[in-house]
Amino acid sequence: MSFTLPEPLQSFDLTMDDGAVIRIRRHGNPGGVRLFLSHGNGFAIDGYLPFWGKLRERFELIVFDFRNHGRNPRIVGEGHNYTRLSRDLELIYLGVSQELGKRTSVGVFHSMAGRAAMKHAVEIGWRWDALVLFDPPNLPPAGHWHHETMCAFERRLVDYAINRPNRFKDPAELARDYAENRGHARWVEGAHELMARAVLRRDEAGGDWVLACQREMEASIYLEAMTMDLWPRREEFGGPVKLICADPAMKGVPPTGLANKALHDEYGYAYEAIPDTGHLLQIEKPDACIAAMTSFLDENGIAG
């Protein structure tokens, strides 16, 4: 099985206040509730098509990559960190609202994007009618029983990122790497090839393919995660938030599932773990993830 990306209803660029360009694509139902969707570190939103492609009939979709990822031009400089990503999210929300008009809007964010959305919501402001966060890699404070486990996990990701190839002969080579990775083995058929195409760009001069998010930038986000001190109480958010997460009881998956269960247990977040999934749950069990998200929106009176 292979996936073909649909043509967007509309595309436009937003320029951040430091000159970075974020390419926005609008899909789906123009009359539906607006979902903003973005991705995890080192990935790209086009690779999540098995999830968001099924939402197009009910919702208006605003899909975008964070800076230095996916379709966006690369930005050279020091602006690749969570402070900048959360600022970008503010400007993306405001820019889309200005371009398309304000309407009921929900943030639907995975991993790195979810952490950026949490930082944005508690430090900059609440802009959403609801937030749905898929397995954000929340790191508990020092002294917490799960703190060192998550730190060790982030260190492993730093090692992985800094040692991975930056260049590939073609997307099929990266797709094979994804398929052979134990953590990515449960992706739906065709998702490995789809994600490889989403995260690579053709280098005409070199005759090969290069990661849109260079490995040093990917590693820097994992490193920063250990210093963010972001373990917010539910009351710090201005509206409904749900954590939809990896199965904390499943063997051989990242400890993010346990971290999010701990956050729920301690602070009373709406929470649901998707059985038999790891960190990339949206492209492992997209239907179950959609059901967990839409039921939450329905419960909060957010109808598409």
C-alpha positions in Angstrom: 0.0 0.0 0.0 1.2 3.5 -0.8 -0.2 6.9 0.3 -0.7 9.8 -2.1 -0.9 13.3 -0.4 -4.1 15.1 -1.4 -3.9 18.5 -2.9 -4.7 21.2 -0.3 -7.6 23.5 -0.7 -5.3 26.4 -0.1 -1.6 27.0 0.7 0.1 30.1 2.0 3.3 31.1 3.8 3.6 32.8 7.2 6.8 34.7 8.1 7.8 34.5 11.7 9.2 37.6 13.5 12.8 36.4 12.9 12.3 35.8 9.2 11.6 32.0 9.3 8.9 30.8 6.9 6.2 28.3 7.9 4.3 26.8 5.0 0.6 26.3 5.8 -1.7 23.8 4.0 -5.4 23.9 4.4 -7.4 20.6 3.8 -10.7 19.2 4.6 -14.1 20.6 5.2 -14.1 24.5 5.1 -17.2 24.5 7.3 -15.9 22.2 10.0 -14.2 22.9 13.3 -10.6 23.9 12.6 -7.8 21.5 13.7 -4.2 22.7 13.7 -1.9 19.6 13.3 1.8 19.2 13.7 4.5 16.6 14.4 7.3 15.2 16.5 11.0 16.0 16.4 12.7 14.9 13.2 9.4 14.0 11.5 7.0 16.0 9.3 3.2 16.4 9.2 2.8 14.8 5.7 4.0 11.6 7.3 0.9 11.6 9.6 -1.5 11.3 6.6 -2.8 7.9 7.8 -4.2 9.9 10.8 -5.2 13.3 9.5 -6.3 12.1 6.1 -9.3 10.4 7.7 -10.4 13.7 9.4 -10.9 15.7 6.1 -14.7 15.0 5.8 -15.6 16.3 9.3 -12.9 19.0 10.0 -11.1 21.9 8.4 -7.4 20.9 8.8 -4.5 23.3 9.1 -1.4 21.2 8.6 2.1 22.6 9.0 5.7 21.7 9.9 7.6 23.4 12.6 10.7 25.4 11.5 13.6 23.4 10.0 11.2 20.5 9.3 9.3 19.1 6.4 8.4 21.6 3.7 9.8 24.7 5.4 13.0 26.5 4.2 15.9 25.9 6.6 16.8 28.7 8.9 20.4 29.2 10.0 20.9 30.7 13.4 20.2 30.1 17.1 16.4 30.0 16.8 15.8 26.2 17.0 14.5 25.6 20.6 11.3 25.2 22.5 11.1 28.9 23.3 11.2 29.7 19.6 8.8 26.9 18.7 6.2 28.1 21.2 6.5 31.7 19.8 6.1 30.3 16.3 2.9 28.6 17.4 1.5 31.9 18.6 2.3 33.5 15.3 0.9 30.6 13.3 -2.4 30.7 15.1 -2.6 34.5 14.7 -1.5 34.3 11.0 -4.0 31.6 10.1 -6.8 33.4 12.0 -6.0 36.6 10.0 -5.8 34.8 6.7 -8.9 32.6 7.1 -10.9 34.3 9.8 -11.3 33.1 13.4 -13.4 30.0 14.2 -13.6 27.2 16.7 -10.0 25.9 16.8 -8.4 22.8 18.3 -4.7 22.1 18.6 -3.8 18.5 17.7 -0.1 18.0 18.3 2.3 15.1 18.7 5.4 14.8 20.8 7.7 17.8 20.2 4.7 19.8 18.9 2.7 18.8 22.0 5.4 20.1 24.3 5.7 23.3 22.4 1.9 23.7 22.7 2.0 23.1 26.4 4.7 25.7 26.8 2.8 28.1 24.6 -0.4 27.7 26.5 1.0 28.1 30.0 3.6 30.8 29.2 2.2 32.8 26.3 -1.6 32.3 26.4 -4.6 30.0 25.8 -5.8 30.4 22.2 -7.7 27.1 21.7 -11.2 25.7 22.3 -9.4 22.5 23.2 -5.9 20.9 23.0 -5.4 17.2 22.1 -1.8 16.2 22.8 -0.5 12.9 21.5 2.2 11.4 23.8 4.1 14.6 24.6 7.5 13.6 26.0 6.9 15.2 29.3 9.8 15.0 31.7 9.0 15.1 35.4 10.9 17.3 37.8 14.1 16.2 39.5 13.3 13.9 42.4 10.2 12.4 40.7 10.3 8.6 40.4 10.2 8.8 36.6 12.7 11.6 36.1 15.9 9.7 35.5 14.1 7.2 33.2 13.0 10.0 31.0 16.4 11.7 31.1 18.0 8.4 30.0 15.5 8.1 27.2 16.3 11.6 26.0 20.1 10.9 26.1 19.6 7.8 24.0 17.7 9.9 21.5 20.5 12.5 21.4 22.9 9.7 20.6 20.6 8.3 17.9 20.1 11.7 16.3 23.7 12.8 16.3 24.9 9.5 14.8 22.2 9.0 12.1 23.0 9.7 8.5 22.0 13.1 7.1 22.0 11.9 3.5 20.4 9.0 1.6 20.6 7.7 -1.9 16.8 7.9 -2.1 13.7 7.9 0.2 13.5 4.0 0.0 16.8 3.8 1.9 15.4 5.8 4.8 12.1 3.9 4.6 14.0 0.6 5.1 15.7 2.1 8.1 12.3 3.1 9.6 10.9 -0.4 8.9 13.9 -2.1 10.6 13.6 0.1 13.7 11.8 -1.8 16.4 10.1 1.3 17.6 8.6 2.0 14.2 7.7 -1.6 13.2 4.0 -1.2 14.1 3.3 1.7 11.6 0.5 1.0 9.2 1.5 -0.4 5.8 3.0 2.3 3.6 3.7 4.7 6.4 7.5 4.1 6.3 7.7 5.2 2.7 5.4 8.1 3.3 7.4 9.4 6.3 10.7 9.0 4.4 9.4 11.2 1.6 8.1 13.7 4.1 11.3 14.3 6.0 13.7 14.3 3.0 14.4 16.9 0.3 16.2 16.4 -3.0 19.7 17.8 -3.2 20.0 18.4 -6.9 23.7 19.4 -6.6 24.6 16.4 -4.6 22.4 14.0 -6.5 21.0 12.5 -3.3 18.4 13.2 -0.5 19.0 15.1 2.7 17.1 15.4 6.0 15.1 18.5 6.2 15.8 18.6 9.9 19.5 18.1 10.2 20.7 15.7 12.9 22.3 18.4 15.0 19.0 20.3 15.2 17.1 17.1 16.1 19.6 16.3 18.8 19.4 19.9 20.2 15.6 19.5 20.9 16.2 16.2 22.8 18.9 17.9 24.8 16.7 20.8 25.7 13.9 18.6 26.9 16.0 17.8 30.0 16.2 21.4 31.1 12.7 22.7 30.4 11.1 22.2 33.8 7.7 21.7 32.1 5.4 19.6 34.3 2.3 21.8 34.4 -0.8 21.4 36.5 -4.1 21.0 34.7 -5.3 24.3 36.1 -2.6 26.2 34.2 -4.5 25.7 31.0 -7.4 27.9 30.0 -9.6 25.2 28.5 -10.0 21.4 28.0 -6.9 19.3 27.4 -6.6 15.6 26.7 -3.5 13.4 26.7 -3.7 10.5 24.2 -0.7 8.3 24.8 1.3 5.2 24.2 0.4 2.1 26.1 2.3 2.4 29.5 1.9 -1.3 30.1 3.4 -2.4 26.8 6.9 -3.8 26.9 9.6 -2.4 24.7 8.1 1.0 24.1 9.5 4.4 25.2 8.8 5.6 28.7 6.7 8.5 27.5 3.6 6.5 28.1 4.4 6.1 31.8 5.3 9.8 32.0 2.0 10.9 30.7 0.1 8.5 32.9 2.0 10.0 35.9 1.0 13.5 34.8 -2.6 12.4 34.6 -2.5 10.6 37.9 -1.0 13.6 39.7 -2.9 16.4 38.1 -6.2 15.0 36.7 -5.8 15.5 33.0 -8.2 13.9 30.7 -6.2 10.9 29.5 -6.4 7.8 27.3 -3.8 5.3 26.5 -4.2 3.5 23.1 -3.6 -0.3 23.7 -0.6 -1.9 22.0 0.9 1.4 20.7 4.2 3.2 21.1 5.2 6.8 20.7 4.1 7.1 17.0 0.6 5.9 17.9 -1.2 8.1 15.3 0.4 6.1 12.5 0.2 2.8 14.4 -3.5 2.9 15.2 -5.0 5.9 13.5 -8.6 4.9 13.9 -8.3 4.3 17.6 -6.5 7.7 18.0 -9.3 9.4 16.0 -12.0 7.9 18.2 -10.2 9.0 21.4 -9.9 12.5 20.0 -13.4 13.0 18.6 -15.1 11.5 21.7 -13.3 14.2 23.8 -14.3 17.0 21.4 -17.9 15.7 21.5 -17.9 15.6 25.3 -16.8 19.2 25.3 -19.4 20.4 22.9 -17.0 20.8 20.0 -18.9 19.4 17.0 -17.5 19.3 13.6 
